[in-house]
């Protein structure tokens, strides 16, 4: 395969600056795209960290239903959305430290029943807070909270 001279390499007298050379049609050959395999298209591309991604692909968020028999429930890093039925009694959901969950991790916790029982998001076991408080009660049907772990190990309501 014939390669077109890369102007960056010519200007720098053959010093390799990391730019891929182009083939005769002006495209970057697939062997210059790293060792991860894959083919670029209108929906798939190679990120700078050498990972092929398809940004139009669906994102699946895990949903878990809990009731009082799970209480207290400790959130897992694999959790995403917690739908809590407090019909049998109050429920406590322990929210981990933001560092252990991972900065940027998002959880949504929602009370789905109409009883007067309370669903509480609680962080006191993990020495962190949700917007400055260690407990966040949800008392009405369809009350919810969505939180994201920040760089200080705490949680911000979004």
C-alpha positions in Angstrom: 0.0 0.0 0.0 1.4 3.4 -0.9 1.4 6.0 1.8 1.0 9.8 1.3 3.7 11.8 3.0 2.5 13.2 6.3 3.1 17.0 6.2 3.9 17.1 9.9 6.6 14.5 9.4 8.1 16.3 6.4 8.1 19.7 8.3 10.0 18.1 11.2 12.5 16.2 9.0 11.1 12.7 9.6 10.6 13.0 13.4 7.7 10.8 14.4 5.2 13.1 16.2 2.6 10.3 16.6 0.5 11.3 13.6 -0.8 8.4 11.4 0.2 8.3 7.8 -2.6 8.4 5.2 -3.1 5.8 2.5 -3.4 6.7 -1.2 -7.1 7.5 -0.8 -6.4 10.0 2.1 -7.7 7.7 4.9 -5.9 6.5 8.0 -5.2 2.7 7.5 -6.8 0.5 10.1 -3.4 -0.8 11.2 -2.6 2.7 12.3 -5.6 2.8 14.7 -4.1 0.9 17.6 -4.5 -2.8 18.6 -8.1 -2.6 19.8 -9.7 -3.5 16.5 -12.9 -2.0 15.3 -13.9 0.1 12.3 -14.8 3.8 12.4 -18.2 4.7 10.9 -20.8 7.5 11.3 -21.8 6.0 14.6 -18.6 4.4 16.0 -15.2 6.0 16.6 -11.9 5.5 18.4 -11.5 7.7 21.5 -8.1 9.1 22.5 -7.8 6.4 25.1 -7.9 3.8 22.3 -11.4 2.5 23.2 -14.0 2.1 20.4 -17.3 3.5 21.4 -20.8 3.9 19.9 -22.3 7.0 21.5 -25.7 6.3 20.0 -25.9 2.9 21.8 -28.5 2.7 24.6 -27.4 3.2 28.2 -29.0 0.7 30.5 -29.4 1.7 34.2 -29.9 -1.1 36.6 -33.2 -0.9 38.5 -33.8 -2.6 41.8 -37.1 -2.9 43.7 -36.8 -3.2 47.5 -39.2 -3.3 50.4 -38.9 -3.3 54.2 -37.4 -6.8 54.3 -34.3 -5.4 52.6 -33.9 -2.6 55.2 -31.3 -1.5 55.9 -30.1 -1.8 52.3 -26.5 -0.9 51.4 -26.2 0.5 47.9 -23.8 -1.3 45.7 -21.6 0.2 43.0 -23.7 -1.8 40.5 -26.9 -0.2 41.6 -28.4 2.7 39.7 -32.1 3.2 40.5 -33.7 2.0 43.7 -37.5 1.8 43.8 -38.6 1.4 47.4 -42.0 0.1 48.6 -42.4 1.2 52.2 -45.8 -0.5 52.7 -44.5 -2.9 55.3 -42.5 -0.3 57.2 -39.7 2.3 57.1 -36.7 1.6 54.9 -33.2 2.9 55.3 -30.8 2.9 52.3 -27.2 3.3 53.2 -25.3 5.4 50.7 -21.6 4.7 50.5 -18.8 7.3 50.5 -18.5 8.9 47.1 -14.9 7.8 46.8 -15.8 4.1 47.1 -18.7 4.5 44.7 -16.5 6.4 42.3 -16.5 10.1 41.5 -19.4 10.8 39.1 -21.4 7.7 40.2 -25.1 8.5 40.1 -27.9 7.0 42.2 -31.6 7.6 42.1 -33.7 6.5 45.1 -37.5 6.7 44.9 -40.4 6.0 47.3 -43.2 4.3 45.3 -45.9 3.6 47.9 -48.6 5.9 49.3 -48.2 5.0 53.0 -46.9 7.4 55.7 -43.8 5.2 56.2 -40.4 6.8 55.4 -37.7 6.0 53.0 -34.4 7.5 54.2 -31.1 7.8 52.3 -28.4 7.7 55.0 -24.7 8.4 54.8 -23.6 8.5 58.5 -22.0 5.0 58.4 -19.6 6.2 55.6 -18.6 9.6 56.9 -20.0 11.6 54.0 -23.0 13.8 53.3 -25.7 14.6 50.9 -25.6 18.4 50.3 -24.3 18.8 53.9 -26.7 16.4 55.7 -26.2 12.7 56.6 -29.9 11.7 56.2 -32.4 12.5 53.5 -36.0 11.4 54.2 -38.5 10.7 51.5 -42.0 10.7 52.9 -44.5 11.1 50.0 -45.4 8.8 47.2 -43.1 9.4 44.2 -40.6 11.5 46.3 -37.2 10.8 44.9 -33.6 12.0 45.1 -30.9 11.8 42.4 -27.3 12.2 43.7 -23.9 12.3 42.1 -20.6 11.5 43.9 -18.3 14.6 44.0 -14.5 14.8 44.2 -14.6 15.3 48.0 -16.3 11.9 48.6 -19.7 13.5 49.3 -22.9 13.5 47.3 -24.6 16.4 45.5 -28.3 16.4 44.7 -28.9 16.9 41.0 
